[in-house]
């Protein structure tokens, strides 16, 4: 069965799944909170509403609406939901479901995101995942997903470490 026939069969458009930090949102201004010891996670996430958009990511999300339903899969904790919804709306990004990490979930992003992506794929066709985390991308590709690897943002080492070792974003 082809992807298009699966999409028609379940009556829904395929999904384009977008990460937020480093894909749609430029987190550069809040990296300073991760570079100190101990890391200041409250300040890091409190500054997220001021993230400038990453133009190439926003353009891809908007273009994806021609064929797909745009949804979001982020490592941000659930407590950031209201700020995230507001930020997406301010950027003119499509409304779509947002999957977020439980507040106390500290597993690596590559595990939490792949598990969620597989859960999503059981119910809907996933056309593509768009993400900046190399480990998340590699795991998703190994699982058979089409991945668009973000090349338009510079993900600092502190954020990479946080995603993999501390399970914070």
HELIX and SHEET records of a PDB file:
HELIX    1   1 UNK A    3  UNK A    9  1                                   7    
HELIX    2   2 UNK A   28  UNK A   30  5                                   3    
HELIX    3   3 UNK A   32  UNK A   35  1                                   4    
HELIX    4   4 UNK A   41  UNK A   46  1                                   6    
HELIX    5   5 UNK A   48  UNK A   50  5                                   3    
HELIX    6   6 UNK A   55  UNK A   64  1                                  10    
HELIX    7   7 UNK A   78  UNK A   80  5                                   3    
HELIX    8   8 UNK A   81  UNK A   90  1                                  10    
HELIX    9   9 UNK A  109  UNK A  123  1                                  15    
HELIX   10  10 UNK A  134  UNK A  142  1                                   9    
HELIX   11  11 UNK A  157  UNK A  161  1                                   5    
HELIX   12  12 UNK A  162  UNK A  166  3                                   5    
SHEET    1   A 5 UNK A  98  UNK A 101  0                                        
SHEET    2   A 5 UNK A  68  UNK A  77  1                                        
SHEET    3   A 5 UNK A  14  UNK A  18  1                                        
SHEET    4   A 5 UNK A 126  UNK A 131  1                                        
SHEET    5   A 5 UNK A 147  UNK A 149  1                                        
SHEET    1   B 2 UNK A  25  UNK A  26  0                                        
SHEET    2   B 2 UNK A  52  UNK A  53 -1                                        
END                                                                             
